[in-house]
Amino acid sequence: MPWGYGVTPFLSYTDIRRRSMPVENVVTLEKSEPVSRTSGPKTNPKSGEPFASNVTYFDHSSGNFKAGTWDCTAGSWEHNHPKLEFCHIVEGSVKIIEEDSGVTHVYNKGDSFVVPKGTRVTWVVEEYAKKIFVSAAHLDGL
């Protein structure tokens, strides 16, 4: 039978959006409702008076995997990373000095990097910085 106007191989219209994952499962950072907020001065700063804010938008039920935003005012502090962390700088810049090797990394707006779990670093914020982060204590079981 030839195909003609009004005759199609599909008998009904299917809205593919109905077969997609419900929107409630997708988290859009800075647009979704935060699951937690923390803020305060960094303890034992090496310089300045850094004040940091952390907003978590996704926290896996295992507590092992988180995503959110972090921002901080000028200062520096040592940090032993308890989790693997992916960072994307969205404002300002940060300097990270690896404690074991002394290697210095500078990251500006638009840069992304990963800090492996257990890495000891000094974070340096010259003025103000904001990042998007994703952290995981361990990757098995996710």
Secondary structure per residue as TSV (DSSP state, phi and psi in degrees):
chain	resnum	aa	ss	phi	psi
A	1	M	-	360.0	127.1
A	2	P	-	-70.9	149.1
A	3	W	-	-80.1	131.8
A	4	G	-	-135.3	177.4
A	5	Y	T	-59.7	130.4
A	6	G	T	88.0	-10.4
A	7	V	-	-113.4	118.2
A	8	T	-	-129.9	161.7
A	9	P	S	-71.7	-10.8
A	10	F	-	-103.5	132.3
A	11	L	S	-90.9	-18.5
A	12	S	S	-147.2	159.5
A	13	Y	-	-89.1	131.9
A	14	T	-	-118.5	123.4
A	15	D	-	-80.1	106.9
A	16	I	G	-64.2	-20.2
A	17	R	G	-64.6	-27.2
A	18	R	G	-70.9	-23.3
A	19	R	G	-91.5	-3.2
A	20	S	S	-79.8	165.9
A	21	M	-	-62.0	139.6
A	22	P	-	-56.5	143.4
A	23	V	G	-57.5	-31.6
A	24	E	G	-59.7	-20.1
A	25	N	G	-85.2	-17.7
A	26	V	-	-96.1	128.4
A	27	V	-	-108.5	123.1
A	28	T	-	-103.1	113.9
A	29	L	T	-58.7	138.2
A	30	E	T	71.1	-2.2
A	31	K	T	-117.7	-27.1
A	32	S	S	-81.9	165.5
A	33	E	-	-71.9	127.7
A	34	P	-	-64.6	148.3
A	35	V	S	-93.1	-20.2
A	36	S	E	-161.6	155.4
A	37	R	E	-138.4	135.8
A	38	T	E	-137.1	150.8
A	39	S	E	-158.9	154.1
A	40	G	E	161.5	173.2
A	41	P	E	-70.2	147.0
A	42	K	-	-69.4	137.9
A	43	T	S	-80.1	143.2
A	44	N	S	51.4	54.6
A	45	P	-	-65.9	148.2
A	46	K	S	-80.8	-30.6
A	47	S	E	-153.8	155.3
A	48	G	E	67.1	-166.3
A	49	E	-	-129.9	67.9
A	50	P	-	-63.3	132.5
A	51	F	E	-120.8	120.3
A	52	A	E	-114.5	147.3
A	53	S	E	-125.2	136.3
A	54	N	E	-126.8	124.3
A	55	V	E	-120.2	117.1
A	56	T	E	-97.0	125.1
A	57	Y	E	-103.1	-22.2
A	58	F	E	-138.8	131.0
A	59	D	E	-138.3	106.6
A	60	H	-	-57.0	146.5
A	61	S	T	-57.3	-23.2
A	62	S	T	-76.5	-14.2
A	63	G	S	76.3	4.6
A	64	N	S	-91.1	-20.2
A	65	F	E	-135.8	123.4
A	66	K	E	-133.1	155.6
A	67	A	E	-144.1	142.3
A	68	G	E	-179.9	-158.2
A	69	T	E	-123.7	153.8
A	70	W	E	-141.8	139.7
A	71	D	E	-140.9	158.3
A	72	C	E	-154.9	146.9
A	73	T	E	-86.8	178.1
A	74	A	E	-59.8	140.7
A	75	G	E	153.0	180.0
A	76	S	E	-142.5	153.4
A	77	W	E	-161.3	153.8
A	78	E	E	-85.8	147.8
A	79	H	E	-149.9	128.2
A	80	N	E	-99.2	108.5
A	81	H	-	-66.1	113.5
A	82	P	S	-78.2	-10.9
A	83	K	S	-138.5	158.6
A	84	L	E	-68.2	135.8
A	85	E	E	-136.6	127.0
A	86	F	E	-95.1	134.3
A	87	C	E	-129.3	143.7
A	88	H	E	-132.7	117.4
A	89	I	E	-77.9	124.1
A	90	V	E	-109.1	-17.6
A	91	E	E	-149.0	144.5
A	92	G	E	70.5	-152.0
A	93	S	E	-152.1	159.3
A	94	V	E	-134.3	153.3
A	95	K	E	-118.4	134.2
A	96	I	E	-122.7	123.8
A	97	I	E	-110.3	119.0
A	98	E	E	-72.4	123.6
A	99	E	T	-65.1	-39.3
A	100	D	T	-72.3	-38.2
A	101	S	T	-107.2	-19.4
A	102	G	-	80.4	0.6
A	103	V	-	-65.7	133.9
A	104	T	E	-109.3	133.4
A	105	H	E	-119.8	136.1
A	106	V	E	-117.2	127.8
A	107	Y	E	-123.5	129.8
A	108	N	E	-112.6	174.5
A	109	K	T	-48.5	128.7
A	110	G	T	96.1	-14.4
A	111	D	-	-83.5	148.6
A	112	S	E	-128.3	149.1
A	113	F	E	-158.7	166.1
A	114	V	E	-124.7	134.4
A	115	V	E	-111.1	114.7
A	116	P	-	-65.8	152.2
A	117	K	T	-56.1	136.2
A	118	G	T	87.3	-3.5
A	119	T	-	-74.3	129.0
A	120	R	E	-96.3	122.8
A	121	V	E	-138.5	164.1
A	122	T	E	-110.1	123.9
A	123	W	E	-89.7	135.3
A	124	V	E	-127.8	122.2
A	125	V	E	-116.2	117.3
A	126	E	E	-73.2	-43.5
A	127	E	E	-128.8	-69.5
A	128	Y	E	-155.2	143.1
A	129	A	E	-144.3	149.2
A	130	K	E	-136.9	137.6
A	131	K	E	-135.6	157.0
A	132	I	E	-98.2	136.1
A	133	F	E	-128.5	153.4
A	134	V	E	-135.0	125.6
A	135	S	E	-129.1	149.2
A	136	A	E	-143.5	128.4
A	137	A	S	-70.5	-40.1
A	138	H	-	-155.5	154.8
A	139	L	S	-97.4	-13.2
A	140	D	T	-76.9	146.5
A	141	G	T	88.4	2.1
A	142	L	-	-87.9	360.0
